[in-house]
């Protein structure tokens, strides 16, 4: 059993002990499922799983920025006693989310879509609001965090269909879902907290419009704070009114927006998928840094993270994982894996895979089904030694289904090979490039002058929070794409 599964079980035990506590925001008594100490401990235990799933974004200046701004805002929140941790994770998904106890995460994808510090601050205040009002503790009854372990760790389970759901939802399983009242309360708190440290909270409302356009443009899911619970148009009006009221209450005659300083901060930010961490093209997975490749079965879904690459058919009856295996030798790596997952060897053979030394192992694990009937999980794992690492590619299904997927498993595993194609090895991520407009023109004309392809102009307009027809004055900073 993995550490993350243990966390989920511990959470289930905690849910058995209901208690009433005073809500720090409302002052009213709430039925909560854990003490503050337990809440903090749960966030601390779950944080490594989130970081393993996404990885921290490698930019110390940005990490320092979010921690500094977060601490300033947390100090004026209703739970300033918590030791908040603010992190930027390396994901292109546009989102921000919070774990119990004060762990708050922004993706680099959402940073790319802010156009000033005030927008950033409004969303930061919103997420702190979820923690301050203990929304995540209330949502813990849905066992959302237990799913972190399912996705972040290689868990052998008969419930393979859950991975299929995760692949179709992107990374949504990690984001706690809040109800209509929770979202409205966090909107209110986001306005309050960002206003109290001097920002113009009206910009938070403007960012809602950007996210609505983003969803309409490509149909991707939007963050929890922009979910369809409250009507987005109503929220825009409400946040604007709240911002006006707080400016008046605080006598905030000059509120900070800080557009140029923010744009300079994200100049060079990785945008979209980062191919250096591995990418999929023409039904194959390529890893330029580690210099390997392998095919993906046709019509299988896939998900990449810093610790593993997962593949699964849409029916959810099988799964394959590629990870690094511990151990100095193939035999040692196999033994540790067998022990970790309580697997019993059925067959084993030494072999080579495209000239690389390998060990192929078929092994079983007994699983207790919901009907209390024992079913057998069967695995095929190829341990492959290459480049100073040992790679484990494990295919998993029930014993009854194993032969149906064996060809797919072996085709992927036996076609693992050294990556030599220069165009794949040298693939670079796209980045945000901030430029100052030298001559007034419409946004569309500026894009044309900078050789932006027509099919990407609307995407870039949304990224800038502008319309293509907007006139942009000389000296204005805008975002462009660069390699």
C-alpha positions as a Markdown table, in Angstrom:
| # | Residue | x | y | z |
|---|---|---|---|---|
| 1 | Unk | 0.0 | 0.0 | 0.0 |
| 2 | Unk | 1.4 | 3.4 | -0.9 |
| 3 | Unk | 1.8 | 6.4 | 1.3 |
| 4 | Unk | -0.9 | 8.3 | -0.6 |
| 5 | Unk | -3.4 | 5.4 | -0.2 |
| 6 | Unk | -2.6 | 5.5 | 3.6 |
| 7 | Unk | -3.5 | 9.2 | 3.5 |
| 8 | Unk | -6.8 | 8.4 | 1.9 |
| 9 | Unk | -7.6 | 5.8 | 4.6 |
| 10 | Unk | -6.6 | 8.2 | 7.4 |
| 11 | Unk | -8.9 | 10.8 | 5.9 |
| 12 | Unk | -11.7 | 8.2 | 5.9 |
| 13 | Unk | -11.2 | 7.6 | 9.6 |
| 14 | Unk | -11.2 | 11.4 | 10.3 |
| 15 | Unk | -14.6 | 11.7 | 8.6 |
| 16 | Unk | -16.1 | 9.5 | 11.3 |
| 17 | Unk | -15.7 | 12.1 | 13.9 |
| 18 | Unk | -17.9 | 15.1 | 13.3 |
| 19 | Unk | -17.6 | 18.2 | 15.4 |
| 20 | Unk | -18.9 | 21.7 | 15.5 |
| 21 | Unk | -16.5 | 24.7 | 15.2 |
| 22 | Unk | -16.8 | 28.4 | 14.7 |
| 23 | Unk | -16.3 | 29.4 | 11.1 |
| 24 | Unk | -13.5 | 32.0 | 11.1 |
| 25 | Unk | -15.2 | 34.0 | 8.4 |
| 26 | Unk | -18.9 | 34.0 | 9.3 |
| 27 | Unk | -18.5 | 33.5 | 13.1 |
| 28 | Unk | -21.3 | 30.9 | 12.9 |
| 29 | Unk | -21.1 | 27.3 | 14.1 |
| 30 | Unk | -20.2 | 24.9 | 11.3 |
| 31 | Unk | -20.3 | 21.1 | 11.2 |
| 32 | Unk | -16.7 | 20.2 | 10.3 |
| 33 | Unk | -15.0 | 16.9 | 9.9 |
| 34 | Unk | -11.6 | 17.5 | 11.4 |
| 35 | Unk | -9.8 | 19.8 | 13.8 |
| 36 | Unk | -7.5 | 22.6 | 12.6 |
| 37 | Unk | -4.5 | 20.4 | 13.5 |
| 38 | Unk | -5.8 | 17.5 | 11.4 |
| 39 | Unk | -6.6 | 19.9 | 8.6 |
| 40 | Unk | -3.0 | 21.3 | 8.6 |
| 41 | Unk | -1.6 | 17.7 | 8.8 |
| 42 | Unk | -3.7 | 16.6 | 5.8 |
| 43 | Unk | -2.5 | 19.5 | 3.7 |
| 44 | Unk | 1.1 | 18.8 | 4.6 |
| 45 | Unk | 0.8 | 15.1 | 3.8 |
| 46 | Unk | -1.0 | 15.8 | 0.5 |
| 47 | Unk | 1.4 | 18.5 | -0.8 |
| 48 | Unk | 4.1 | 16.1 | -1.9 |
| 49 | Unk | 1.5 | 14.2 | -4.1 |
| 50 | Unk | 0.5 | 17.4 | -5.8 |
| 51 | Unk | 4.2 | 18.4 | -6.4 |
| 52 | Unk | 4.9 | 14.9 | -7.7 |
| 53 | Unk | 2.0 | 15.1 | -10.1 |
| 54 | Unk | 2.8 | 18.5 | -11.6 |
| 55 | Unk | 6.3 | 19.4 | -10.5 |
| 56 | Unk | 7.3 | 22.9 | -9.4 |
| 57 | Unk | 7.8 | 25.5 | -12.1 |
| 58 | Unk | 11.5 | 26.2 | -12.3 |
| 59 | Unk | 11.6 | 30.0 | -11.8 |
| 60 | Unk | 12.8 | 31.3 | -8.4 |
| 61 | Unk | 11.7 | 34.8 | -9.1 |
| 62 | Unk | 8.1 | 33.8 | -9.8 |
| 63 | Unk | 8.1 | 31.4 | -6.8 |
| 64 | Unk | 9.3 | 34.2 | -4.5 |
| 65 | Unk | 6.7 | 36.6 | -6.0 |
| 66 | Unk | 3.7 | 34.3 | -5.2 |
| 67 | Unk | 5.0 | 33.5 | -1.7 |
| 68 | Unk | 5.6 | 37.2 | -0.9 |
| 69 | Unk | 2.2 | 38.3 | -2.2 |
| 70 | Unk | 0.5 | 35.3 | -0.6 |
| 71 | Unk | 2.0 | 36.0 | 2.8 |
| 72 | Unk | 0.9 | 39.7 | 2.6 |
| 73 | Unk | -2.6 | 38.7 | 1.8 |
| 74 | Unk | -2.8 | 35.9 | 4.2 |
| 75 | Unk | -1.8 | 38.3 | 7.0 |
| 76 | Unk | -5.1 | 40.3 | 6.4 |
| 77 | Unk | -7.2 | 37.1 | 6.0 |
| 78 | Unk | -9.5 | 35.5 | 8.7 |
| 79 | Unk | -7.0 | 32.8 | 9.3 |
| 80 | Unk | -3.7 | 34.6 | 9.5 |
| 81 | Unk | -2.4 | 32.1 | 12.0 |
| 82 | Unk | -1.8 | 29.4 | 9.4 |
| 83 | Unk | 1.6 | 28.8 | 7.8 |
| 84 | Unk | 0.5 | 29.3 | 4.2 |
| 85 | Unk | 2.6 | 27.8 | 1.4 |
| 86 | Unk | 2.1 | 29.2 | -2.1 |
| 87 | Unk | 3.5 | 27.4 | -5.1 |
| 88 | Unk | 3.6 | 27.7 | -8.9 |
| 89 | Unk | 3.3 | 24.2 | -10.5 |
| 90 | Unk | 4.5 | 23.3 | -13.9 |
| 91 | Unk | 1.2 | 22.7 | -15.7 |
| 92 | Unk | -0.3 | 24.4 | -18.8 |
| 93 | Unk | -3.8 | 23.9 | -17.5 |
| 94 | Unk | -5.4 | 27.3 | -16.5 |
| 95 | Unk | -6.2 | 26.8 | -12.9 |
| 96 | Unk | -5.6 | 27.6 | -9.2 |
| 97 | Unk | -6.6 | 25.5 | -6.3 |
| 98 | Unk | -6.1 | 25.0 | -2.5 |
| 99 | Unk | -5.6 | 22.1 | -0.2 |
| 100 | Unk | -6.7 | 22.1 | 3.5 |
| 101 | Unk | -4.4 | 23.9 | 5.9 |
| 102 | Unk | -3.2 | 26.7 | 3.7 |
| 103 | Unk | -1.5 | 25.0 | 0.7 |
| 104 | Unk | -2.3 | 27.1 | -2.4 |
| 105 | Unk | -1.2 | 26.3 | -6.0 |
| 106 | Unk | -1.2 | 28.4 | -9.2 |
| 107 | Unk | -0.4 | 26.7 | -12.5 |
| 108 | Unk | 2.0 | 28.5 | -15.0 |
| 109 | Unk | -1.0 | 28.3 | -17.3 |
| 110 | Unk | -3.1 | 30.7 | -15.3 |
| 111 | Unk | -0.1 | 33.0 | -14.8 |
| 112 | Unk | 0.2 | 33.3 | -18.5 |
| 113 | Unk | -3.4 | 34.6 | -18.7 |
| 114 | Unk | -3.2 | 37.3 | -16.1 |
| 115 | Unk | -2.5 | 40.8 | -17.6 |
| 116 | Unk | -1.6 | 42.6 | -14.4 |
| 117 | Unk | -0.9 | 42.0 | -10.7 |
| 118 | Unk | -4.4 | 43.0 | -9.6 |
| 119 | Unk | -5.9 | 40.1 | -11.6 |
| 120 | Unk | -3.4 | 37.8 | -10.0 |
| 121 | Unk | -4.2 | 39.2 | -6.5 |
| 122 | Unk | -7.9 | 38.8 | -6.9 |
| 123 | Unk | -7.6 | 35.1 | -7.7 |
| 124 | Unk | -5.0 | 34.6 | -5.0 |
| 125 | Unk | -7.5 | 36.2 | -2.5 |
| 126 | Unk | -10.2 | 33.9 | -3.8 |
| 127 | Unk | -8.1 | 30.8 | -3.1 |
| 128 | Unk | -7.1 | 32.1 | 0.4 |
| 129 | Unk | -10.8 | 32.6 | 0.9 |
| 130 | Unk | -11.5 | 28.9 | 0.4 |
| 131 | Unk | -8.9 | 28.1 | 3.1 |
| 132 | Unk | -10.1 | 30.9 | 5.5 |
| 133 | Unk | -13.7 | 29.7 | 5.3 |
| 134 | Unk | -12.6 | 26.0 | 5.6 |
| 135 | Unk | -14.4 | 25.1 | 2.3 |
| 136 | Unk | -11.9 | 22.4 | 1.5 |
| 137 | Unk | -12.5 | 20.8 | 4.9 |
| 138 | Unk | -16.2 | 20.7 | 4.2 |
| 139 | Unk | -15.6 | 19.2 | 0.8 |
| 140 | Unk | -13.4 | 16.5 | 2.3 |
| 141 | Unk | -16.4 | 14.3 | 2.7 |
| 142 | Unk | -16.3 | 13.7 | -1.1 |
| 143 | Unk | -12.8 | 12.2 | -0.6 |
| 144 | Unk | -11.4 | 14.4 | -3.4 |
| 145 | Unk | -7.8 | 14.2 | -2.0 |
| 146 | Unk | -7.9 | 10.5 | -1.9 |
| 147 | Unk | -7.8 | 10.7 | -5.7 |
| 148 | Unk | -4.5 | 12.5 | -5.6 |
| 149 | Unk | -2.9 | 9.3 | -4.7 |
| 150 | Unk | -4.7 | 7.4 | -7.5 |
| 151 | Unk | -3.3 | 9.7 | -10.1 |
| 152 | Unk | 0.0 | 10.7 | -8.6 |
| 153 | Unk | 1.1 | 7.2 | -7.5 |
| 154 | Unk | 1.2 | 4.0 | -9.5 |
| 155 | Unk | -1.6 | 2.2 | -7.7 |
| 156 | Unk | -2.5 | -1.3 | -8.8 |
| 157 | Unk | -6.3 | -1.5 | -8.5 |
| 158 | Unk | -9.2 | -3.3 | -10.3 |
| 159 | Unk | -10.9 | 0.1 | -10.7 |
| 160 | Unk | -9.0 | 1.0 | -13.9 |
| 161 | Unk | -11.9 | 3.0 | -15.3 |
| 162 | Unk | -11.0 | 5.8 | -12.9 |
| 163 | Unk | -7.9 | 6.5 | -14.9 |
| 164 | Unk | -9.9 | 6.8 | -18.0 |
| 165 | Unk | -12.0 | 9.4 | -16.3 |
| 166 | Unk | -8.9 | 11.3 | -15.2 |
| 167 | Unk | -7.5 | 11.3 | -18.7 |
| 168 | Unk | -10.7 | 12.7 | -20.1 |
| 169 | Unk | -11.0 | 15.4 | -17.4 |
| 170 | Unk | -7.3 | 16.5 | -17.8 |
| 171 | Unk | -6.0 | 17.2 | -14.3 |
| 172 | Unk | -9.4 | 18.0 | -12.8 |
| 173 | Unk | -9.3 | 15.3 | -10.2 |
| 174 | Unk | -6.9 | 17.4 | -8.1 |
| 175 | Unk | -9.1 | 20.4 | -7.9 |
| 176 | Unk | -11.6 | 20.5 | -5.1 |
| 177 | Unk | -15.2 | 21.3 | -6.3 |
| 178 | Unk | -17.0 | 23.9 | -4.4 |
| 179 | Unk | -20.7 | 24.8 | -4.4 |
| 180 | Unk | -22.5 | 28.0 | -5.4 |
| 181 | Unk | -22.4 | 29.6 | -1.9 |
| 182 | Unk | -18.7 | 28.7 | -1.4 |
| 183 | Unk | -17.7 | 30.3 | -4.7 |
| 184 | Unk | -19.6 | 33.4 | -4.0 |
| 185 | Unk | -18.1 | 33.7 | -0.5 |
| 186 | Unk | -14.6 | 33.2 | -1.9 |
| 187 | Unk | -15.3 | 35.9 | -4.6 |
| 188 | Unk | -16.3 | 38.3 | -1.8 |
| 189 | Unk | -13.2 | 37.3 | 0.2 |
| 190 | Unk | -10.9 | 37.7 | -2.8 |
| 191 | Unk | -12.2 | 41.2 | -3.3 |
| 192 | Unk | -11.8 | 42.0 | 0.4 |
| 193 | Unk | -8.3 | 40.6 | 0.8 |
| 194 | Unk | -6.8 | 42.0 | -2.4 |
| 195 | Unk | -8.3 | 45.4 | -1.7 |
| 196 | Unk | -6.9 | 45.4 | 1.8 |
| 197 | Unk | -3.3 | 45.1 | 0.4 |
| 198 | Unk | -4.0 | 47.9 | -2.1 |
| 199 | Unk | -5.1 | 46.2 | -5.3 |
| 200 | Unk | -7.9 | 47.2 | -7.7 |
| 201 | Unk | -10.3 | 44.3 | -7.3 |
| 202 | Unk | -12.3 | 45.3 | -10.4 |
| 203 | Unk | -9.5 | 43.6 | -12.4 |
| 204 | Unk | -10.6 | 40.3 | -10.9 |
| 205 | Unk | -14.0 | 40.8 | -12.6 |
| 206 | Unk | -12.2 | 41.5 | -15.9 |
| 207 | Unk | -10.3 | 38.3 | -15.6 |
| 208 | Unk | -13.6 | 36.4 | -15.4 |
| 209 | Unk | -14.3 | 37.7 | -18.9 |
| 210 | Unk | -11.0 | 36.3 | -20.1 |
| 211 | Unk | -11.8 | 32.9 | -18.7 |
| 212 | Unk | -15.2 | 32.9 | -20.3 |
| 213 | Unk | -13.6 | 33.7 | -23.7 |
| 214 | Unk | -11.0 | 31.0 | -23.1 |
| 215 | Unk | -13.7 | 28.4 | -22.5 |
| 216 | Unk | -15.8 | 29.5 | -25.5 |
| 217 | Unk | -12.7 | 29.5 | -27.8 |
| 218 | Unk | -11.5 | 26.0 | -27.2 |
| 219 | Unk | -14.0 | 24.3 | -24.9 |
| 220 | Unk | -11.5 | 23.5 | -22.2 |
| 221 | Unk | -12.7 | 23.3 | -18.6 |
| 222 | Unk | -12.4 | 26.4 | -16.5 |
| 223 | Unk | -11.2 | 26.7 | -12.9 |
| 224 | Unk | -13.5 | 26.0 | -10.0 |
| 225 | Unk | -13.8 | 29.7 | -9.2 |
| 226 | Unk | -15.3 | 30.2 | -12.7 |
| 227 | Unk | -17.4 | 27.0 | -12.7 |
| 228 | Unk | -21.0 | 27.3 | -13.8 |
| 229 | Unk | -22.4 | 27.3 | -10.2 |
| 230 | Unk | -23.1 | 31.1 | -10.1 |
| 231 | Unk | -23.9 | 32.8 | -13.4 |
| 232 | Unk | -20.6 | 34.3 | -14.7 |
| 233 | Unk | -22.4 | 37.5 | -15.8 |
| 234 | Unk | -23.9 | 37.9 | -12.3 |
| 235 | Unk | -20.5 | 37.3 | -10.7 |
| 236 | Unk | -18.9 | 39.9 | -12.9 |
| 237 | Unk | -21.4 | 42.5 | -11.8 |
| 238 | Unk | -21.2 | 41.4 | -8.2 |
| 239 | Unk | -17.4 | 41.5 | -8.0 |
| 240 | Unk | -17.4 | 44.9 | -9.6 |
| 241 | Unk | -19.9 | 46.2 | -7.0 |
| 242 | Unk | -17.9 | 44.6 | -4.2 |
| 243 | Unk | -14.7 | 46.2 | -5.4 |
| 244 | Unk | -16.4 | 49.6 | -5.5 |
| 245 | Unk | -17.7 | 49.2 | -2.0 |
| 246 | Unk | -14.3 | 48.2 | -0.6 |
| 247 | Unk | -12.5 | 51.1 | -2.3 |
| 248 | Unk | -15.0 | 53.4 | -0.6 |
| 249 | Unk | -14.7 | 51.6 | 2.7 |
| 250 | Unk | -10.9 | 51.7 | 2.7 |
| 251 | Unk | -10.7 | 55.1 | 1.1 |
| 252 | Unk | -8.6 | 53.5 | -1.6 |
| 253 | Unk | -8.4 | 56.4 | -4.1 |
| 254 | Unk | -5.5 | 55.0 | -6.0 |
| 255 | Unk | -5.6 | 51.2 | -6.3 |
| 256 | Unk | -2.7 | 49.2 | -7.7 |
| 257 | Unk | -3.0 | 47.4 | -11.1 |
| 258 | Unk | 0.7 | 47.1 | -12.0 |
| 259 | Unk | 0.3 | 45.9 | -15.6 |
| 260 | Unk | 3.8 | 46.5 | -16.9 |
| 261 | Unk | 5.7 | 45.1 | -13.9 |
| 262 | Unk | 3.6 | 41.9 | -14.1 |
| 263 | Unk | 4.2 | 41.4 | -17.8 |
| 264 | Unk | 7.9 | 41.9 | -17.3 |
| 265 | Unk | 7.8 | 39.2 | -14.6 |
| 266 | Unk | 6.2 | 36.6 | -16.9 |
| 267 | Unk | 8.4 | 37.4 | -19.9 |
| 268 | Unk | 9.8 | 34.1 | -21.0 |
| 269 | Unk | 7.2 | 32.0 | -19.2 |
| 270 | Unk | 6.7 | 28.5 | -20.8 |
| 271 | Unk | 3.4 | 28.5 | -22.5 |
| 272 | Unk | 1.4 | 25.3 | -23.3 |
| 273 | Unk | 2.9 | 21.8 | -23.1 |
| 274 | Unk | 6.7 | 21.7 | -22.4 |
| 275 | Unk | 8.2 | 19.1 | -24.9 |
| 276 | Unk | 11.4 | 18.9 | -22.8 |
| 277 | Unk | 9.4 | 16.9 | -20.3 |
| 278 | Unk | 8.1 | 14.6 | -23.0 |
| 279 | Unk | 5.6 | 14.9 | -25.7 |
| 280 | Unk | 3.2 | 12.8 | -27.8 |
| 281 | Unk | 3.3 | 13.0 | -31.6 |
| 282 | Unk | 1.9 | 10.6 | -34.2 |
| 283 | Unk | 1.0 | 8.0 | -31.5 |
| 284 | Unk | 4.5 | 7.9 | -30.0 |
| 285 | Unk | 5.9 | 9.4 | -26.8 |
| 286 | Unk | 9.2 | 11.2 | -27.1 |
| 287 | Unk | 11.4 | 12.4 | -24.2 |
| 288 | Unk | 14.2 | 14.7 | -25.5 |
| 289 | Unk | 15.9 | 15.1 | -22.1 |
| 290 | Unk | 16.1 | 11.4 | -21.4 |
| 291 | Unk | 16.5 | 10.5 | -25.1 |
| 292 | Unk | 14.0 | 7.6 | -25.4 |
| 293 | Unk | 10.8 | 6.9 | -27.3 |
| 294 | Unk | 8.1 | 4.3 | -27.5 |
| 295 | Unk | 4.7 | 3.8 | -29.3 |
| 296 | Unk | 1.3 | 4.4 | -27.7 |
| 297 | Unk | -1.5 | 1.9 | -28.5 |
| 298 | Unk | -4.0 | 3.3 | -31.0 |
| 299 | Unk | -7.0 | 5.1 | -29.4 |
| 300 | Unk | -5.5 | 4.9 | -25.9 |
| 301 | Unk | -5.7 | 8.0 | -23.7 |
| 302 | Unk | -2.5 | 9.2 | -22.1 |
| 303 | Unk | -1.3 | 11.5 | -19.3 |
| 304 | Unk | 2.2 | 12.8 | -18.6 |
| 305 | Unk | 3.6 | 14.0 | -15.3 |
| 306 | Unk | 7.1 | 14.4 | -13.8 |
| 307 | Unk | 7.0 | 11.0 | -12.2 |
| 308 | Unk | 5.3 | 8.8 | -14.8 |
| 309 | Unk | 3.6 | 8.5 | -18.1 |
| 310 | Unk | 0.2 | 6.7 | -18.1 |
| 311 | Unk | -1.7 | 5.1 | -20.9 |
| 312 | Unk | -5.2 | 3.5 | -20.9 |
| 313 | Unk | -7.9 | 2.4 | -23.3 |
| 314 | Unk | -11.2 | 4.2 | -23.2 |
| 315 | Unk | -12.9 | 1.2 | -21.6 |
| 316 | Unk | -10.7 | 1.6 | -18.5 |
| 317 | Unk | -10.0 | -2.2 | -18.3 |
| 318 | Unk | -6.2 | -1.8 | -18.5 |
| 319 | Unk | -3.4 | 0.6 | -17.9 |
| 320 | Unk | 0.2 | 1.0 | -18.7 |
| 321 | Unk | 2.7 | 3.1 | -16.6 |
| 322 | Unk | 6.2 | 4.1 | -17.4 |
| 323 | Unk | 8.3 | 5.1 | -14.3 |
| 324 | Unk | 11.9 | 5.1 | -13.1 |
| 325 | Unk | 12.5 | 1.9 | -11.1 |
| 326 | Unk | 14.8 | 1.9 | -8.0 |
| 327 | Unk | 17.8 | -0.4 | -7.9 |
| 328 | Unk | 21.3 | -0.8 | -9.4 |
| 329 | Unk | 20.5 | -3.9 | -11.4 |
| 330 | Unk | 17.5 | -5.1 | -13.4 |
| 331 | Unk | 17.0 | -7.9 | -10.9 |
| 332 | Unk | 17.1 | -5.6 | -7.9 |
| 333 | Unk | 14.6 | -3.2 | -9.6 |
| 334 | Unk | 12.3 | -6.1 | -10.3 |
| 335 | Unk | 12.5 | -7.4 | -6.7 |
| 336 | Unk | 11.8 | -4.0 | -5.2 |
| 337 | Unk | 8.8 | -3.5 | -7.5 |
| 338 | Unk | 7.4 | -7.0 | -6.7 |
| 339 | Unk | 7.7 | -6.3 | -3.0 |
| 340 | Unk | 6.2 | -2.8 | -3.2 |
| 341 | Unk | 3.0 | -4.0 | -4.9 |
| 342 | Unk | 2.8 | -7.5 | -3.3 |
| 343 | Unk | 3.2 | -9.3 | -6.6 |
| 344 | Unk | 3.8 | -13.0 | -7.1 |
| 345 | Unk | 6.0 | -14.0 | -10.1 |
| 346 | Unk | 4.3 | -16.1 | -12.7 |
| 347 | Unk | 7.1 | -16.0 | -15.3 |
| 348 | Unk | 10.3 | -14.1 | -15.8 |
| 349 | Unk | 13.0 | -13.9 | -18.6 |
| 350 | Unk | 16.1 | -11.9 | -19.4 |
| 351 | Unk | 15.9 | -10.3 | -22.9 |
| 352 | Unk | 17.0 | -7.3 | -24.9 |
| 353 | Unk | 14.9 | -4.4 | -26.2 |
| 354 | Unk | 16.4 | -2.8 | -29.3 |
| 355 | Unk | 19.9 | -3.6 | -28.0 |
| 356 | Unk | 19.2 | -2.6 | -24.4 |
| 357 | Unk | 19.4 | -5.1 | -21.5 |
| 358 | Unk | 15.9 | -5.9 | -20.2 |
| 359 | Unk | 14.0 | -8.2 | -17.8 |
| 360 | Unk | 10.4 | -9.2 | -18.6 |
| 361 | Unk | 8.3 | -10.3 | -15.6 |
| 362 | Unk | 4.7 | -11.5 | -15.5 |
| 363 | Unk | 3.3 | -11.3 | -11.9 |
| 364 | Unk | -0.1 | -11.5 | -10.1 |
| 365 | Unk | -1.7 | -9.7 | -7.2 |
| 366 | Unk | -4.8 | -10.9 | -5.4 |
| 367 | Unk | -7.5 | -8.3 | -5.0 |
| 368 | Unk | -10.6 | -8.4 | -2.8 |
| 369 | Unk | -13.5 | -7.3 | -5.0 |
| 370 | Unk | -16.5 | -5.4 | -3.6 |
| 371 | Unk | -18.6 | -8.6 | -3.7 |
| 372 | Unk | -16.0 | -10.1 | -1.4 |
| 373 | Unk | -14.8 | -12.4 | -4.3 |
| 374 | Unk | -11.1 | -12.6 | -4.9 |
| 375 | Unk | -10.0 | -11.6 | -8.4 |
| 376 | Unk | -6.5 | -11.7 | -9.8 |
| 377 | Unk | -4.7 | -8.6 | -11.2 |
| 378 | Unk | -2.1 | -9.6 | -13.7 |
| 379 | Unk | 0.9 | -7.5 | -14.7 |
| 380 | Unk | 3.5 | -7.6 | -17.4 |
| 381 | Unk | 6.5 | -5.4 | -16.6 |
| 382 | Unk | 9.6 | -4.8 | -18.7 |
| 383 | Unk | 12.6 | -3.4 | -16.8 |
| 384 | Unk | 14.9 | -1.7 | -19.3 |
| 385 | Unk | 18.4 | -0.4 | -18.5 |
| 386 | Unk | 19.4 | 2.7 | -20.4 |
| 387 | Unk | 21.4 | 5.9 | -19.8 |
| 388 | Unk | 22.2 | 5.1 | -16.2 |
| 389 | Unk | 18.5 | 4.6 | -15.4 |
| 390 | Unk | 16.2 | 1.5 | -15.1 |
| 391 | Unk | 12.8 | 2.1 | -16.7 |
| 392 | Unk | 9.8 | 0.2 | -15.7 |
| 393 | Unk | 6.9 | -0.2 | -18.1 |
| 394 | Unk | 4.1 | -2.0 | -16.4 |
| 395 | Unk | 0.9 | -3.2 | -18.1 |
| 396 | Unk | -1.9 | -4.0 | -15.7 |
| 397 | Unk | -5.3 | -5.7 | -16.2 |
| 398 | Unk | -7.4 | -8.4 | -14.6 |
| 399 | Unk | -6.2 | -11.9 | -15.3 |
| 400 | Unk | -9.4 | -12.5 | -17.3 |
| 401 | Unk | -8.7 | -9.6 | -19.6 |
| 402 | Unk | -4.9 | -9.9 | -19.7 |
| 403 | Unk | -4.6 | -11.8 | -23.0 |
| 404 | Unk | -6.8 | -9.1 | -24.7 |
| 405 | Unk | -4.3 | -6.5 | -23.9 |
| 406 | Unk | -1.1 | -8.5 | -24.0 |
| 407 | Unk | -0.3 | -7.5 | -27.6 |
| 408 | Unk | -0.7 | -3.8 | -26.8 |
| 409 | Unk | 1.5 | -4.2 | -23.8 |
| 410 | Unk | 4.3 | -6.0 | -25.6 |
| 411 | Unk | 4.2 | -3.7 | -28.7 |
| 412 | Unk | 4.8 | -0.7 | -26.5 |
| 413 | Unk | 7.4 | -2.3 | -24.3 |
| 414 | Unk | 9.4 | -4.1 | -27.0 |
| 415 | Unk | 9.6 | -0.9 | -29.1 |
| 416 | Unk | 11.2 | 1.2 | -26.4 |
| 417 | Unk | 14.3 | 2.6 | -28.1 |
| 418 | Unk | 16.9 | 5.3 | -28.1 |
| 419 | Unk | 15.8 | 8.7 | -29.4 |
| 420 | Unk | 18.1 | 9.9 | -32.2 |
| 421 | Unk | 16.0 | 12.2 | -34.4 |
| 422 | Unk | 17.4 | 15.7 | -34.2 |
| 423 | Unk | 14.0 | 17.4 | -34.6 |
| 424 | Unk | 12.6 | 15.5 | -31.6 |
| 425 | Unk | 15.8 | 15.9 | -29.5 |
| 426 | Unk | 15.9 | 19.7 | -30.1 |
| 427 | Unk | 12.2 | 20.4 | -29.6 |
| 428 | Unk | 11.8 | 23.5 | -27.5 |
| 429 | Unk | 8.7 | 24.9 | -25.6 |
| 430 | Unk | 6.8 | 27.9 | -26.7 |
| 431 | Unk | 7.2 | 30.9 | -24.4 |
| 432 | Unk | 5.5 | 34.2 | -23.6 |
| 433 | Unk | 7.4 | 37.0 | -25.2 |
| 434 | Unk | 6.6 | 40.6 | -24.0 |
| 435 | Unk | 7.1 | 43.3 | -26.6 |
| 436 | Unk | 6.4 | 47.1 | -26.5 |
| 437 | Unk | 4.3 | 48.3 | -29.4 |
| 438 | Unk | 6.3 | 50.7 | -31.5 |
| 439 | Unk | 3.5 | 52.1 | -33.6 |
| 440 | Unk | -0.2 | 52.4 | -32.8 |
| 441 | Unk | -2.4 | 49.9 | -34.6 |
| 442 | Unk | -5.2 | 47.4 | -34.0 |
| 443 | Unk | -4.2 | 44.2 | -32.2 |
| 444 | Unk | -4.7 | 42.2 | -35.4 |
| 445 | Unk | -2.4 | 44.5 | -37.3 |
| 446 | Unk | 0.3 | 44.1 | -34.6 |
| 447 | Unk | 0.0 | 40.4 | -34.8 |
| 448 | Unk | 0.4 | 40.4 | -38.5 |
| 449 | Unk | 3.5 | 42.5 | -38.3 |
| 450 | Unk | 4.9 | 40.0 | -35.9 |
| 451 | Unk | 4.1 | 37.0 | -38.2 |
| 452 | Unk | 1.5 | 35.5 | -35.9 |
| 453 | Unk | -0.4 | 32.8 | -37.8 |
| 454 | Unk | -4.0 | 33.7 | -38.4 |
| 455 | Unk | -5.3 | 30.5 | -36.7 |
| 456 | Unk | -3.6 | 31.5 | -33.5 |
| 457 | Unk | -4.6 | 35.2 | -33.4 |
| 458 | Unk | -7.8 | 34.7 | -31.4 |
| 459 | Unk | -5.9 | 32.6 | -28.8 |
| 460 | Unk | -3.3 | 35.3 | -28.4 |
| 461 | Unk | -5.9 | 38.0 | -28.2 |
| 462 | Unk | -7.5 | 36.2 | -25.3 |
| 463 | Unk | -4.1 | 35.8 | -23.7 |
| 464 | Unk | -3.8 | 39.6 | -23.8 |
| 465 | Unk | -7.3 | 40.2 | -22.5 |
| 466 | Unk | -8.1 | 42.1 | -25.7 |
| 467 | Unk | -10.2 | 41.9 | -28.9 |
| 468 | Unk | -8.4 | 41.7 | -32.3 |
| 469 | Unk | -10.2 | 44.9 | -33.3 |
| 470 | Unk | -8.9 | 46.9 | -30.2 |
| 471 | Unk | -6.6 | 49.8 | -30.9 |
| 472 | Unk | -3.3 | 49.5 | -29.1 |
| 473 | Unk | -1.4 | 52.6 | -28.5 |
| 474 | Unk | 2.4 | 53.1 | -29.0 |
| 475 | Unk | 4.3 | 52.1 | -25.9 |
| 476 | Unk | 1.8 | 49.5 | -24.7 |
| 477 | Unk | 3.3 | 46.1 | -23.7 |
| 478 | Unk | 1.7 | 43.0 | -25.2 |
| 479 | Unk | 2.3 | 39.3 | -25.1 |
| 480 | Unk | 3.5 | 37.4 | -28.2 |
| 481 | Unk | 4.7 | 33.8 | -28.8 |
| 482 | Unk | 8.3 | 32.8 | -29.2 |
| 483 | Unk | 10.4 | 29.7 | -29.2 |
